[in-house]
Amino acid sequence: MKVKLHDGKTDATESSLRYAVLDTAKGWLGILGSEKGLLAVTLPQPSKEVALEQLGENIKKATPEDGFFSDIVSRLREYISGRRVSFNDAIDTSADTYFQIQV
């Protein structure tokens, strides 16, 4: 299952899309984002491949880059291990409709 933060459409240039996949105690998580913010974060998946698939079609245009997400990766690891953390990360809503942004 995926927690979708964006509808998969983007006006970001292909070179600005980045992703990371991390192994946690609960499974593999995928993260997709741009300079504007997060586009998608998956819930724990049984494999790296499934986590990548859950990120959607934009993954084909994205560059793997763990360092770009280092802060959120460390917070996600803490969250998965049961610690309380804050997620105040920017969300890329550049291709979202007015309705999606309001909801």
C-alpha positions as CSV (number, residue, x, y, z in Angstrom):
1,M,0.0,0.0,0.0
2,K,1.2,3.5,-0.8
3,V,0.6,6.8,1.0
4,K,0.3,8.9,-2.0
5,L,1.3,12.5,-1.5
6,H,0.9,13.5,-5.1
7,D,-1.1,12.3,-8.1
8,G,1.9,11.1,-10.1
9,K,1.8,14.1,-12.5
10,T,4.6,16.6,-12.3
11,D,5.9,19.6,-14.1
12,A,9.3,19.1,-12.5
13,T,12.0,18.4,-15.0
14,E,13.1,14.8,-15.3
15,S,16.6,15.6,-13.9
16,S,15.1,17.1,-10.8
17,L,13.2,14.0,-9.7
18,R,15.0,11.8,-7.2
19,Y,14.3,8.7,-5.3
20,A,15.6,6.5,-2.5
21,V,14.7,3.1,-1.2
22,L,15.5,2.0,2.3
23,D,15.3,-1.3,4.2
24,T,13.7,-1.1,7.6
25,A,12.7,-3.5,10.3
26,K,9.1,-3.4,8.9
27,G,10.0,-3.7,5.2
28,W,11.3,-1.6,2.3
29,L,10.2,2.1,2.0
30,G,10.4,4.2,-1.2
31,I,10.6,8.0,-1.4
32,L,10.2,10.1,-4.5
33,G,10.7,13.9,-4.5
34,S,11.9,17.0,-6.3
35,E,13.5,20.2,-5.2
36,K,10.0,21.4,-4.4
37,G,9.3,18.6,-1.9
38,L,8.0,15.1,-1.5
39,L,6.0,13.5,-4.2
40,A,5.4,10.0,-2.7
41,V,6.4,7.8,0.2
42,T,5.4,4.2,0.3
43,L,4.4,2.2,3.3
44,P,6.7,-0.8,4.2
45,Q,6.8,-3.3,1.3
46,P,8.1,-6.9,1.2
47,S,10.9,-6.1,-1.3
48,K,12.9,-3.2,-2.8
49,E,11.3,-3.9,-6.2
50,V,7.8,-3.6,-4.9
51,A,8.7,-0.4,-3.1
52,L,10.1,1.0,-6.4
53,E,7.0,-0.1,-8.3
54,Q,4.7,1.6,-5.7
55,L,6.4,4.9,-6.4
56,G,4.7,4.9,-9.9
57,E,5.7,5.8,-13.4
58,N,7.8,8.9,-12.4
59,I,10.4,6.6,-11.0
60,K,11.5,6.0,-14.6
61,K,12.4,9.7,-14.8
62,A,14.1,9.9,-11.4
63,T,17.7,9.6,-10.3
64,P,18.6,7.5,-7.3
65,E,20.0,9.8,-4.7
66,D,20.1,8.7,-1.0
67,G,21.8,11.9,0.2
68,F,19.0,14.1,-1.1
69,F,16.6,12.4,1.4
70,S,19.0,11.9,4.3
71,D,17.0,13.9,6.9
72,I,13.7,12.2,6.1
73,V,15.3,8.8,5.9
74,S,16.6,9.1,9.4
75,R,13.2,10.3,10.7
76,L,11.4,7.4,8.9
77,R,13.8,4.9,10.4
78,E,13.1,6.4,13.9
79,Y,9.3,6.4,13.2
80,I,9.4,2.7,12.0
81,S,11.3,1.8,15.2
82,G,8.5,3.2,17.3
83,R,9.8,6.7,18.2
84,R,7.7,9.8,17.9
85,V,9.1,12.2,15.2
86,S,7.8,15.2,13.3
87,F,7.3,15.2,9.6
88,N,7.1,18.9,8.5
89,D,8.6,18.2,5.0
90,A,7.6,20.2,2.0
91,I,5.2,18.5,-0.4
92,D,5.4,19.1,-4.1
93,T,1.9,20.0,-5.2
94,S,2.9,21.6,-8.5
95,A,0.7,19.3,-10.6
96,D,-2.2,18.9,-8.1
97,T,-5.6,20.3,-8.8
98,Y,-7.1,23.1,-6.6
99,F,-9.4,20.5,-5.0
100,Q,-6.5,18.1,-4.1
101,I,-4.6,21.0,-2.5
102,Q,-7.6,22.0,-0.5
103,V,-8.3,18.5,0.8
